Amino acid sequence: MKTHMMYDCFLKYLKETAVLDGDIIEVGVYQGESLQMIGAITKELGIKKKMYGVDTFSGMPGSVINGLDNGWGDRGQPTPGCGGHFPGDFADTSFGYVAKIISPYDNILLIQGIFPQCADNISNEKFCFAHVDVDIYQSYKDTYEFLWPRMASGGVIVCGDDYPCPWLPGAKKAIDEAVEKFGVIPVITPKKQHIIRKP
């Protein structure tokens, strides 16, 4: 787990935000690997905050935008994972599978659905730390716009690996638009993780 590309980033920003008001959220859970890592780090650090993991748990939603979130090979074939994503990609997961993976952490609540439409029960929550890994334009746009006003002062939103990916131009476009709208300067780590902090 400590060799995972996100470990040092999660450790640093979870430590820094532990003293802030607000809970922890991950949007884009897939099979639960990074959520499990966040759970393990918070347990190791003695951070006793509520954590939320949000995903469709059934793959990419239908809001994928052709030509922005995906691409096509030289013979007209779809290229998911290489040229972006298509509805239904990453369907090899389930709510039950992830619930089992994160079962050692009784402070994690899973929320199933398309974010933020599924977020009614947490619409009044504050957050100190958010990890967003949703790959596509509309999901990044909606997620950042939902989270930003709910972030505690000093809280951070981490985009782990989508921002620098040339095959995910929609992700970069949505994040760049959010940064400009929020009027903040991002931090890009040596591993190309994209971080914004709420003033």
Helices and strands as residue ranges (DSSP letters): H 7-17, E 23-27, H 33-45, E 51-55, H 95-101, E 108-112, G 120-122, E 127-132, H 137-147, G 148-150, E 151-159, H 169-182, E 187-188, E 194-197
